[in-house]
Amino acid sequence: MTSMVIGSKAKSLLKDQAYAELKRLILDTTFSPGDFLSERQLAERLTMSKTPVKAALQRLESEGFIAVSPQQGIIVRDLSIHEIADQFEIRLALESHVLRSVAGKLTSDEAQRLRGNLEQQRAMVATHDYARAVELDTDFHTMICEFHGNQEIIRVMSQLRERMHRVIARVFEQDRDRMAASVGEHTAIAEAVLAGDADRAAQCIREHLDYGKQFLLAPRRR
């Protein structure tokens, strides 16, 4: 019985490892949208059997990172126009609510964390380190949700941010001025929250998210 439990745990651990590594490769665009994947090649890359890789791919498919079909095989998905629009709409609803709830209520430690994140973002502007900039951008939005404390909102936002990771990076890469502008918008959001101006914070997040949505959707509509 003990050996069966250990074996089950080992299989679960391998599935989790395969999932985490494959998702990382997708998020950092080692595997780009449109790339075809092979279970066998992925198993060789991860030095494990096809069984945990298959389980990881099923999970990634359910989360929208890949598509699997008998005709095409396994392909890395990009977000469609409707998916991008829908996810920005969800983010706006959630983040507006969160900002209104936390405005004027941050502890001194939370305020310090927020300012620290902004300082790191400003430092990234000169380096054009897009990968790190996206991480800090994610941290900024996730942090504010953590201050709110609703675990379901944190869970949903984390999933949304993961799926939006690549498209946010694309905005920074294609619009050279966007990183600095984004930091300015984050600063305005933080200042409104720290000042207890809930209406201003909600307006700032609307403007901030609207730019990203319009930038991403405009070329796809042509």
C-alpha positions as CSV (number, residue, x, y, z in Angstrom):
1,M,0.0,0.0,0.0
2,T,2.8,2.4,0.9
3,S,4.6,1.8,-2.4
4,M,1.4,2.5,-4.3
5,V,0.9,5.9,-2.5
6,I,4.5,6.8,-3.2
7,G,4.1,5.9,-6.8
8,S,0.9,8.0,-7.1
9,K,2.6,11.0,-5.6
10,A,5.6,10.6,-7.9
11,K,3.3,10.5,-10.9
12,S,1.4,13.6,-9.7
13,L,4.7,15.4,-9.1
14,L,5.9,14.6,-12.6
15,K,2.6,15.9,-14.1
16,D,3.0,19.1,-12.2
17,Q,6.6,19.5,-13.2
18,A,5.7,18.9,-16.9
19,Y,2.9,21.4,-16.7
20,A,4.9,24.1,-15.0
21,E,7.8,23.8,-17.5
22,L,5.7,23.7,-20.6
23,K,3.7,26.7,-19.5
24,R,6.9,28.6,-18.8
25,L,8.1,27.8,-22.3
26,I,4.9,29.1,-23.7
27,L,4.8,32.3,-21.6
28,D,8.4,33.2,-22.4
29,T,7.6,32.5,-26.1
30,T,10.2,29.7,-26.5
31,F,7.1,28.1,-28.0
32,S,5.3,30.9,-29.9
33,P,1.7,31.1,-31.1
34,G,1.3,28.9,-34.2
35,D,4.1,26.5,-33.2
36,F,3.4,22.8,-33.5
37,L,4.4,20.6,-30.6
38,S,5.1,16.9,-30.4
39,E,4.4,14.7,-27.3
40,R,7.5,12.7,-28.1
41,Q,9.8,15.7,-28.6
42,L,8.4,17.3,-25.5
43,A,9.0,14.2,-23.4
44,E,12.6,14.0,-24.7
45,R,13.1,17.7,-23.8
46,L,11.8,17.2,-20.3
47,T,13.5,13.9,-19.9
48,M,10.4,12.1,-18.8
49,S,7.8,9.7,-20.3
50,K,5.0,10.8,-22.5
51,T,2.4,10.0,-19.8
52,P,3.0,13.1,-17.5
53,V,3.5,15.2,-20.7
54,K,0.2,14.1,-22.0
55,A,-1.5,15.0,-18.7
56,A,0.2,18.4,-18.7
57,L,-0.9,19.1,-22.3
58,Q,-4.5,18.3,-21.4
59,R,-4.3,20.8,-18.6
60,L,-2.8,23.5,-20.8
61,E,-5.5,22.8,-23.4
62,S,-8.2,23.3,-20.8
63,E,-6.6,26.6,-19.9
64,G,-6.5,27.8,-23.5
65,F,-2.7,27.8,-24.0
66,I,-2.8,25.1,-26.7
67,A,-5.2,23.5,-29.1
68,V,-5.3,19.8,-29.9
69,S,-7.0,18.3,-32.9
70,P,-6.7,15.1,-35.0
71,Q,-6.1,17.2,-38.1
72,Q,-3.5,19.7,-36.9
73,G,-2.1,18.0,-33.8
74,I,-0.9,20.1,-30.9
75,I,-0.5,23.9,-31.7
76,V,0.3,26.8,-29.4
77,R,-2.7,29.1,-29.4
78,D,-2.9,32.9,-29.6
79,L,-5.8,34.8,-28.1
80,S,-8.6,35.7,-30.5
81,I,-10.1,39.2,-30.8
82,H,-13.1,38.1,-28.7
83,E,-10.9,36.5,-26.1
84,I,-8.8,39.6,-25.7
85,A,-11.8,41.9,-25.5
86,D,-13.6,39.6,-23.0
87,Q,-10.5,39.3,-20.8
88,F,-10.0,43.0,-20.7
89,E,-13.7,43.4,-19.8
90,I,-13.4,41.0,-16.9
91,R,-10.2,42.6,-15.7
92,L,-11.8,46.1,-15.7
93,A,-14.8,44.9,-13.7
94,L,-12.6,43.1,-11.1
95,E,-9.8,45.7,-10.8
96,S,-12.2,48.6,-10.6
97,H,-14.0,46.9,-7.7
98,V,-10.7,46.1,-6.0
99,L,-9.3,49.6,-6.3
100,R,-12.5,51.1,-5.0
101,S,-12.4,48.7,-2.1
102,V,-8.8,49.3,-1.1
103,A,-8.5,53.1,-1.8
104,G,-7.4,54.8,1.4
105,K,-7.2,51.6,3.4
106,L,-3.7,50.3,2.7
107,T,-1.4,49.6,5.7
108,S,2.0,51.3,5.8
109,D,3.6,48.0,4.8
110,E,1.3,47.6,1.8
111,A,1.9,51.2,0.7
112,Q,5.7,50.6,0.9
113,R,5.4,47.4,-1.2
114,L,3.4,49.4,-3.8
115,R,5.9,52.2,-4.0
116,G,8.8,49.6,-4.1
117,N,7.2,48.0,-7.1
118,L,6.8,51.3,-8.9
119,E,10.5,52.1,-8.2
120,Q,11.5,48.9,-9.9
121,Q,9.2,49.6,-12.8
122,R,10.9,53.0,-13.4
123,A,14.3,51.3,-13.3
124,M,13.2,49.0,-16.1
125,V,12.3,51.8,-18.5
126,A,15.9,52.6,-19.3
127,T,16.9,48.9,-19.8
128,H,14.1,47.8,-22.1
129,D,14.0,44.5,-20.3
130,Y,10.6,43.5,-21.5
131,A,10.4,40.2,-19.7
132,R,11.1,41.8,-16.3
133,A,8.8,44.7,-17.1
134,V,5.9,42.3,-17.7
135,E,6.7,40.5,-14.4
136,L,6.6,43.8,-12.5
137,D,3.4,44.8,-14.3
138,T,1.9,41.6,-13.3
139,D,3.1,42.0,-9.7
140,F,1.6,45.5,-9.5
141,H,-1.9,44.4,-10.5
142,T,-1.8,41.1,-8.5
143,M,-0.4,42.9,-5.4
144,I,-3.4,45.2,-5.2
145,C,-5.8,42.2,-5.5
146,E,-3.9,40.6,-2.6
147,F,-4.4,43.7,-0.5
148,H,-8.1,43.3,-1.1
149,G,-7.9,39.8,0.2
150,N,-10.6,38.0,-1.8
151,Q,-9.0,34.7,-2.7
152,E,-11.4,34.0,-5.6
153,I,-10.5,37.4,-7.2
154,I,-6.8,36.6,-6.7
155,R,-7.3,33.2,-8.4
156,V,-9.2,34.6,-11.4
157,M,-6.8,37.5,-11.8
158,S,-3.8,35.1,-11.7
159,Q,-5.3,33.0,-14.5
160,L,-6.2,36.1,-16.6
161,R,-2.7,37.5,-16.2
162,E,-1.1,34.3,-17.2
163,R,-3.1,34.1,-20.4
164,M,-2.5,37.8,-21.1
165,H,1.3,37.5,-20.4
166,R,2.3,37.1,-24.0
167,V,0.1,39.9,-25.4
168,I,1.2,42.3,-22.7
169,A,4.8,41.6,-23.7
170,R,3.9,42.2,-27.3
171,V,2.6,45.7,-26.4
172,F,5.8,46.6,-24.8
173,E,7.9,45.2,-27.6
174,Q,5.9,46.9,-30.4
175,D,5.4,50.3,-28.8
176,R,8.8,51.5,-27.5
177,D,7.2,54.3,-25.5
178,R,4.6,52.1,-23.9
179,M,6.7,50.9,-21.0
180,A,7.3,54.4,-19.7
181,A,3.6,55.4,-20.3
182,S,2.5,52.3,-18.4
183,V,4.6,53.1,-15.4
184,G,3.1,56.6,-15.4
185,E,-0.4,55.1,-15.4
186,H,0.5,52.7,-12.6
187,T,1.8,55.6,-10.6
188,A,-1.5,57.5,-11.1
189,I,-3.4,54.5,-10.0
190,A,-1.3,54.1,-6.9
191,E,-1.4,57.8,-6.0
192,A,-5.3,57.7,-6.2
193,V,-5.4,54.6,-4.0
194,L,-3.0,56.1,-1.4
195,A,-5.0,59.3,-1.4
196,G,-8.2,57.4,-0.9
197,D,-9.7,58.7,-4.2
198,A,-11.7,55.6,-5.2
199,D,-13.4,57.3,-8.2
200,R,-10.0,58.5,-9.6
201,A,-8.5,55.1,-9.1
202,A,-11.3,53.4,-11.0
203,Q,-11.0,56.0,-13.8
204,C,-7.2,55.5,-14.0
205,I,-7.5,51.7,-14.3
206,R,-10.1,52.1,-17.1
207,E,-7.8,54.4,-19.1
208,H,-4.9,52.1,-18.5
209,L,-6.6,48.9,-19.6
210,D,-8.3,50.6,-22.5
211,Y,-5.0,51.5,-24.1
212,G,-3.8,48.0,-24.1
213,K,-7.0,46.6,-25.4
214,Q,-7.2,49.1,-28.3
215,F,-3.5,48.6,-29.2
216,L,-3.9,44.8,-29.4
217,L,-7.3,44.8,-31.2
218,A,-6.7,47.5,-33.8
219,P,-4.2,45.5,-36.0
220,R,-6.3,42.3,-35.7
221,R,-9.4,44.0,-37.1
222,R,-7.6,45.1,-40.3
